[in-house]
Amino acid sequence: MANNPPYKKKTTTTKLNKTADQRKSAMERIVSMARSNNDSRAEGYREKSLKIHPHVCAKCGRAFTQDNLTELTVHHKDHNHDNNPEDGSNWENLCIYCHDNEHSRYTEFLATKKNTLEKEEEPDAATYNPFANLNKLLNK
């Protein structure tokens, strides 16, 4: 018999089957990217708004500390996320609940406005007058 080297199982790398070194390397890349993006995030409108405005919800008045500051969001008053003036005049800090409520109200407003515009003609005004015969009834 020929002297064959022992059979080595071919290692395949999939998302589920990575070696410990590959997982560690991937984690280090993710952490490195997160740290390098920290400066660019600090330049974002959320960080600017948190520096300008108090850490209080503009709708319900709930105050926030460093522990729960992630629950305070920045709302664009005109609903245009590209409108980010440096003075913060288009931003207001809202808690996640008030922010969700504000967007729900805006969505309903747009839906109502759209339905109004789609109507071909307004319905006639009501013509029934419940007090038409009141004078006759009072004079009996």
C-alpha atoms as one frame of an Amber mdcrd trajectory, in Angstrom:
protein
   0.000   0.000   0.000   1.013   3.508  -0.690   1.844   5.640   2.243  -0.955
   8.259   2.055  -1.067  11.197   4.446  -3.902  11.040   6.938  -7.208  12.462
   5.714  -7.736  16.086   6.720 -11.213  17.423   6.851 -11.562  20.521   4.735
 -12.655  23.479   6.835 -15.371  25.624   5.377 -16.237  29.016   6.716 -19.826
  30.035   6.813 -21.580  32.450   9.091 -22.275  29.610  11.491 -18.963  27.782
  11.113 -16.203  30.333  11.758 -13.082  29.654  13.680 -12.488  31.417  16.962
  -9.782  33.585  15.393 -12.104  34.655  12.585 -14.861  35.537  15.049 -12.410
  37.513  17.179 -11.070  39.329  14.129 -14.581  40.193  12.979 -15.493  41.480
  16.436 -12.353  43.634  16.531 -13.249  45.129  13.133 -16.766  45.936  14.348
 -15.483  47.581  17.533 -12.876  49.511  15.564 -15.490  50.783  13.107 -17.800
  51.780  15.955 -15.031  53.763  17.628 -13.962  55.457  14.395 -17.568  56.416
  13.588 -18.040  57.983  17.016 -16.780  61.368  15.823 -19.044  61.389  12.790
 -22.019  60.442  14.979 -21.154  63.283  17.344 -21.452  65.646  14.395 -24.978
  64.347  13.695 -28.116  66.302  14.436 -29.047  64.168  17.470 -25.862  64.994
  19.333 -26.181  68.656  18.371 -29.779  68.778  19.564 -28.873  67.140  22.856
 -26.210  69.808  23.379 -28.556  72.693  22.496 -31.838  71.616  24.085 -32.462
  70.401  27.635 -32.787  66.676  28.246 -36.545  66.973  28.703 -39.381  65.812
  26.435 -40.889  68.900  24.790 -44.398  67.363  24.890 -44.839  65.542  28.201
 -42.016  67.161  30.208 -40.341  63.889  31.216 -36.755  64.538  32.324 -33.891
  62.291  31.229 -30.551  61.388  32.768 -27.483  59.756  31.249 -28.944  56.363
  32.208 -32.059  56.681  30.043 -30.944  59.278  27.478 -31.312  56.710  24.684
 -35.102  57.021  25.133 -34.955  60.718  24.179 -35.239  61.218  20.424 -34.905
  64.222  18.147 -38.021  65.124  16.191 -37.962  67.283  13.058 -40.774  69.792
  13.475 -41.375  70.071   9.728 -40.961  66.280   9.248 -38.079  66.897   6.816
 -35.051  64.934   7.988 -32.805  66.817   5.577 -33.638  70.171   7.173 -31.027
  70.389   9.932 -30.190  74.020  10.709 -27.247  74.517  13.009 -29.325  76.552
  15.473 -31.639  73.582  16.085 -34.781  75.507  15.189 -36.261  72.486  13.371
 -35.570  70.042  16.202 -37.322  69.203  19.412 -36.369  66.505  21.877 -39.217
  64.046  22.435 -39.421  60.853  24.438 -39.951  57.742  22.311 -43.659  57.656
  23.190 -44.397  61.266  22.267 -42.263  60.918  19.134 -44.272  57.900  18.025
 -47.508  59.759  18.802 -46.385  62.795  16.801 -45.598  60.695  13.734 -48.903
  58.814  14.055 -50.793  62.102  14.141 -48.869  63.374  11.111 -49.582  60.167
   9.178 -53.288  60.477   9.975 -53.230  64.121   8.904 -51.676  63.213   5.565
 -54.219  60.439   5.026 -57.102  62.807   5.801 -55.675  65.514   3.582 -55.249
  63.015   0.742 -58.852  61.785   1.101 -60.132  65.365   1.042 -58.213  66.138
  -2.124 -59.472  62.987  -3.848 -63.155  63.889  -3.408 -64.686  65.178  -6.618
 -67.285  67.357  -4.942 -68.349  68.073  -1.428 -71.667  66.537  -0.325 -74.614
  68.865   0.071 -75.118  70.393   3.472 -77.793  68.896   5.689 -81.178  70.497
   5.110 -83.124  69.003   8.007 -83.972  71.500  10.740 -85.210  69.882  13.956
 -86.575  73.238  15.205 -88.567  74.139  12.072 -91.918  73.564  13.749 -90.890
  74.770  17.200 -92.762  78.038  16.870 -96.006  76.215  16.093 -95.511  73.891
  19.040 -94.873  76.754  21.457 -97.965  78.678  20.321-100.392  75.767  20.976
